[in-house]
Amino acid sequence: MADVFKALADETRRTILDELAERDGQSLFELCARLNARHGISSSRQAISQHLAVLEDADLVESHREGRTKVHTLRTAPLRTIVERWPITD
C-alpha cells in the first residue's frame, strides 16, 4: 500500500491517472500530448515514462504492447483496497 501512496503523492502522476480515467488505453506519445495541451505539463517523454513506471510499480497502471506501441491502462483495484481499509461512513 505504501507504493500506492507514494505514487499518488505526486501531482503529475495524479494528472496522468486523471487522463487515463477519462480516456483509457493511451500511448506515451498520446499522454505527453494531452498533458501538455490540457494541463500545461511539458515534461519530457522520459520524465513521463518514469512517472508511468512508478504508477506501474504501484499497480495503478498496466501496460501492454500493440505492435511497437506500449499502451497504458488504469487499474483501480489498489484504490479499492484503501477504501476497504478505511471505509467511508456518515
Number of C-alpha atoms within 10 A of each C-alpha: 12 8 16 18 13 13 23 18 11 11 10 17 19 15 15 21 22 13 18 18 14 10 12 15 19 19 18 18 15 12 21 21 16 17 19 13 11 9 11 10 15 14 13 10 14 11 12 21 16 13 18 22 17 19 24 20 14 20 19 22 19 17 17 12 10 9 7 6 13 14 19 20 19 23 18 13 10 16 14 11 12 13 10 10 8 9 10 7 4 3
